[in-house]
Amino acid sequence: MKKVNILWIILDLIFLIIFNAIFFAAGGIEHHVSVWISYAFIHFAYFMLLLTPKLIRPGKSSTIFGFSLYAISSVYFLVVFTAGITFILFLSDNFTVPFLVQICIAGLYSIILIAHMIANEHTADAEEKREHQIAFIKDASTKLKNLLEAINDKETRKKAERVYDALNSSQVKSHPDLELTENKILMSINELEGAIKAEKKDTIISLIDSLLNTINERNMRLKNLN
């Protein structure tokens, strides 16, 4: 285990050690049920705070996701801790009030936390989808641009440049209905690469014309779908 991980574990345990030391030193081990309820909820809230990093969806906005979840768990812990200490000091012989209050707070916390996690999942999925869409245009454009250098015939290269301009200026936003068309574009670029290496001029021109038509078709259909 790395030293930094050990240090984080020690840091996480400091609160538990101090709290339990004060709790048992000041009050002993004999307590009313209501006190143990507050004790348990305080520990639950703290463990949820420690667990929060595991609930964060990895992704481009993971920092934002983490901040919102940490804020929710931190507020929950502070509320539970404050309420728990109050109940321990002033309502140690009352079972119902501490239990009902802590259950309600835990329920509200769960609803808010899960709602934010669902929202984060939707946001992360949308980001991944957009990244994938951007990657399609970027990767296809880059590959096609690299192929331009390998075309010796000037007229053919100009045709290929028009295809590159059409692809590079295309919307990065996509649609599930365009998956086959976009795969066809990628396959045509791969075929074009093979034709250029084999120096088959007629095939190169045919593939360039086909690529331009497919790209224009993709862009036209995208406008209609949006």
Backbone hydrogen bonds, N-H to C=O, Kabsch-Sander energy under -0.5 kcal/mol:
donor,donor_aa,acceptor,acceptor_aa,energy
6,I,2,K,-1.9
7,L,3,K,-2.3
8,W,4,V,-2.0
9,I,5,N,-2.1
10,I,6,I,-2.3
11,L,7,L,-2.5
12,D,8,W,-2.4
13,L,9,I,-1.7
14,I,10,I,-1.0
14,I,11,L,-0.5
15,F,11,L,-0.6
16,L,12,D,-0.6
17,I,13,L,-2.7
18,I,14,I,-2.6
19,F,15,F,-3.2
20,N,16,L,-2.4
21,A,17,I,-2.1
22,I,18,I,-2.5
23,F,19,F,-2.8
24,F,20,N,-2.5
25,A,21,A,-2.0
26,A,22,I,-2.5
27,G,23,F,-1.8
28,G,24,F,-1.6
31,H,29,I,-0.7
35,V,32,H,-0.6
36,W,32,H,-1.6
37,I,33,V,-2.0
38,S,34,S,-2.0
39,Y,35,V,-2.6
40,A,36,W,-2.6
41,F,37,I,-2.4
42,I,38,S,-2.3
43,H,39,Y,-1.9
44,F,40,A,-2.5
45,A,41,F,-2.7
46,Y,42,I,-2.0
47,F,43,H,-2.6
48,M,44,F,-2.2
49,L,45,A,-1.6
50,L,46,Y,-1.9
51,L,47,F,-1.9
52,T,48,M,-1.1
54,K,51,L,-1.6
55,L,51,L,-0.6
55,L,52,T,-1.7
56,I,53,P,-0.9
62,S,59,G,-1.6
65,F,61,S,-2.7
66,G,62,S,-2.9
67,F,63,T,-2.2
68,S,64,I,-2.1
69,L,65,F,-2.2
70,Y,66,G,-2.9
71,A,67,F,-2.3
72,I,68,S,-2.0
73,S,69,L,-2.6
74,S,70,Y,-2.8
75,V,71,A,-2.4
76,Y,72,I,-2.3
77,F,73,S,-2.4
78,L,74,S,-2.4
79,V,75,V,-2.5
80,V,76,Y,-2.7
81,F,77,F,-3.0
82,T,78,L,-2.5
83,A,79,V,-2.8
84,G,80,V,-3.1
85,I,81,F,-2.5
86,T,82,T,-2.0
87,F,83,A,-2.6
88,I,84,G,-2.5
89,L,85,I,-2.2
90,F,86,T,-2.6
91,L,86,T,-0.5
91,L,87,F,-1.9
94,N,91,L,-1.6
95,F,93,D,-0.6
99,F,95,F,-1.6
100,L,96,T,-2.8
101,V,97,V,-2.6
102,Q,98,P,-2.5
103,I,99,F,-2.4
104,C,100,L,-2.3
105,I,101,V,-2.4
106,A,102,Q,-2.5
107,G,103,I,-2.5
108,L,104,C,-2.5
109,Y,105,I,-2.6
110,S,106,A,-2.4
111,I,107,G,-2.2
112,I,108,L,-2.4
113,L,109,Y,-2.9
114,I,110,S,-2.7
115,A,111,I,-2.3
116,H,112,I,-2.1
117,M,113,L,-2.3
118,I,114,I,-2.5
119,A,115,A,-2.2
120,N,116,H,-2.6
121,E,117,M,-2.1
122,H,118,I,-2.2
123,T,119,A,-2.3
124,A,120,N,-2.9
125,D,121,E,-2.6
126,A,122,H,-2.2
127,E,123,T,-2.2
128,E,124,A,-2.6
129,K,125,D,-2.3
130,R,126,A,-2.3
131,E,127,E,-2.8
132,H,128,E,-2.3
133,Q,129,K,-2.2
134,I,130,R,-2.9
135,A,131,E,-2.4
136,F,132,H,-1.7
137,I,133,Q,-1.6
138,K,134,I,-2.7
139,D,135,A,-3.1
140,A,136,F,-2.4
141,S,137,I,-2.4
142,T,138,K,-2.5
143,K,139,D,-2.4
144,L,140,A,-2.2
145,K,141,S,-2.5
146,N,142,T,-2.1
147,L,143,K,-1.4
148,L,144,L,-1.1
149,E,145,K,-0.7
150,A,147,L,-1.1
151,I,148,L,-1.3
152,N,150,A,-0.7
157,R,153,D,-2.3
158,K,154,K,-2.2
159,K,155,E,-1.7
160,A,156,T,-2.2
161,E,157,R,-2.5
162,R,158,K,-1.8
163,V,159,K,-1.6
164,Y,160,A,-2.4
165,D,161,E,-2.7
166,A,162,R,-2.2
167,L,163,V,-2.4
168,N,164,Y,-3.2
169,S,165,D,-1.7
170,S,167,L,-1.3
178,L,175,H,-2.3
179,E,176,P,-1.5
182,E,178,L,-2.8
183,N,179,E,-2.3
184,K,180,L,-2.0
185,I,181,T,-1.8
186,L,182,E,-2.0
187,M,183,N,-2.5
188,S,184,K,-2.3
189,I,185,I,-2.0
190,N,186,L,-2.0
191,E,187,M,-2.3
192,L,188,S,-2.5
193,E,189,I,-2.1
194,G,190,N,-1.8
195,A,191,E,-2.3
196,I,192,L,-2.5
197,K,193,E,-2.1
198,A,194,G,-1.8
199,E,195,A,-0.5
199,E,196,I,-0.7
200,K,195,A,-2.2
201,K,199,E,-1.0
204,I,200,K,-2.5
205,I,201,K,-2.7
206,S,202,D,-2.4
207,L,203,T,-2.6
208,I,204,I,-2.4
209,D,205,I,-2.5
210,S,206,S,-2.2
211,L,207,L,-2.7
212,L,208,I,-2.4
213,N,209,D,-2.1
214,T,210,S,-2.4
215,I,211,L,-2.8
216,N,212,L,-2.4
217,E,213,N,-2.4
218,R,214,T,-2.6
219,N,215,I,-2.5
220,M,216,N,-2.4
221,R,217,E,-2.6
222,L,218,R,-2.1
223,K,219,N,-1.8
224,N,220,M,-1.7
225,L,221,R,-2.3
226,N,222,L,-1.9
